[in-house]
Amino acid sequence: MNEPSVFSGPEVSMQKDAKHHKGVEHRDVHNIYGFYMHMATTEGLIQRNPDKNLRPFVLARAFFAGSQRYGAVWTGDNSAQWSHLEMTQPMLLSLGITGITFSGADVGGFFGNPDSEMQVRWYQAGAFHPFFRAHAHLDTKRREPWLTGEPYTSYIRDAIRIRYSLLPYSYSVFRNSSVTGMPIMRPLWVEFPDDEHTFDMHDQFMVGSSLLVKPVVQPSVSSINVYFPTSQVWYDLQDYRVYGTGKSSSSGITIKIDAPLSKIPAFIRAGSIIAKKERSRRSSTQMEADPYSLVIALNSQFRAEGEIYIDDGNTFNYMNGDYVLVRWVFENNQLHSYVVEHPNQSYSPLNSVIERITIVGLPTSKKFSSILVNLPEETGEQKAARKIEWGQWEVENYDGGSYFSSSVLPSVSRLVIKLPPTPIHRNWSLTFSTQ
């Protein structure tokens, strides 16, 4: 809380004419004060335990240009009001495009006591913000999710589980932000600069380039209007229902969708491949050895691509090359995995295998009979042995459904297969053979 706060002062802060070293007035250094405090704390933690080689986590409430180099930021003392939940999105979007990308707001509001509906909706929104934390004043009522009661506790649990399942995707978006400066939480116009409808839109946002989210920020809402940009379709994150027209257009379409309290309006962009971890654990550290799942959301050309960045998540060893960046491309009935960066060949991510692939948006005319797994470093005999007939695969779901026939489809063709352990940090491909 490094503004600095002076509760007895006229502005609840240090007086602007207070003198610092060499007579510098506080008004001239107020905004940068928090930046230097953040920097000193972060660097101090690194230097305090150099042998541990651990990345520190320092959360600050005051910031300046460059604060993003030293840790996360939260928006300060909000209140348990629907209007404060509503304004959280434009606040975080503004911070993101100015460089302060790792930011969030107190879930549930710092002051006041949210009712059960507000608490659920705030968790659902916060689950997609870069920084996600429930935080409240000492004088507020206890509000841990398990005290809320059913069905609200289950709705909150579902939102948190979605957050955890998407950590591989989110971590990759964070890394991309650190390298390119692109915000993690983005206004739609960042991804769709040719669509004028998105220019003044701040009630829905993108997480990276592949996820669209529109939080519900009003009480007693059972449906909500969502704007879907571009001519491509969008898949519901939870049930893969399809939205959009799939027709060529310079702008998108607004669709009214059901949004009961159990529903988070979140959607996967067609043409995306997203990595997930779908086993429920008590913490992210317990998920480290869990296998990955891929969701392949095909566009109208039946193509998709995505990437994942992996390091140990704790140390600075990535600066010495202990990381891997992998890119996936699905096209022409083939899924290719390319290792883009792997500077230290001796580094191997913990138990980094893919166990499941979900492909949505397949045309109903495609009936696959076999899948060939191709690992280039294997011999010809090993490759031949990996040609697995369809009946030998564990097909968890392969339903039909029309494709791109209306603005809202009840379902879409979906193929879910359980893979033999396939390494995530090697070059390989899957070839889907049709009948």
Protein Blocks (a to p, Z undefined) as FASTA:
>chain_A
ZZbccfkbmnopacfkbccehhiafklmmmmmmmmmmmmmmmmmmmmmmmnopacddddf
bdcehjlmnoccdebjadddfklmmmmmmmmmmmmmnopabgcddehijgdjddfklmmm
mmmmmmmgmbacddddfkbccfbfklnopaklmmmmmmmmmmmmmmmmmmmmmmmmmmno
pafbdcfklmmmmlmklmmgckbccehjlbccdddfbehiabdcdddehjbdcddfklop
aedjhiacfbdcdddddddfkbccddddehiacdddfbdcfbfklmmmpccdddddddfk
opacddddddehlammlmnopacddddddeehiacdddfbdfblmbccehiacfbdcdeh
iafkbccfbdcdddfkbcfklmmmmpccfklpccfbdceddehkbfbdfbdcdddddddd
ddfkbccddddddZZ
